[in-house]
Amino acid sequence: NTAQGGGGYGSGNASAYGGAIFNYMGSVTLDFVTLSGNTVVAGNGANSFTSPGNADGGAIYSLGDNTAVCQSGGNVCATTSAALTMNNSITANSSGSSSDIVVAAINGGSSTSGGGGNLVVSQSGFAGTIASTADPQLNALIGGGGIWNVMAPKPGSPAIDAVACDATATDQRGVNRPQGTQCDIGSVEF
């Protein structure tokens, strides 16, 4: 996935946030998910009066904002907060950003985050428990034997047998968890 800013006009710029997920004043819960290889690309500003945009949150950007600012664009905004809960998930190998996950707030908004058992290579503002920051050593995206394409961990990956299992009985392909002594982090059980 790629989030790409365009050419901003006037005083605006063209920023790109959240290569896989951009959470603007909402609530996102992820359990045994793999987000890898996503890209954010800032726009370059359309003319000499605009500056280039920013790019961040290669996998996830979770942003809380002021309700009035949100509603000024005609949006229905009931809260000023953004919430991210992530358990037993992988965010890694993003490009165009210094962080795979960014949890931020602007204009008096708020953002919360939590969860545990995650493999997060880089982050800014994420308050959940990170079990590892190592390279997850994932295979390239391949057919998973069903309707889903998957990025399976390679042998020796730090994601294998890394977390206690919860009520999630199968991986995204329908393979039972665990296959080893504990569950694997991410969407695929090795």
Salt bridges, closest charged atoms under 4 A:
ASP171 OD2 - ARG173 NH2 2.49
GLU189 OE1 - ARG177 NH1 2.85
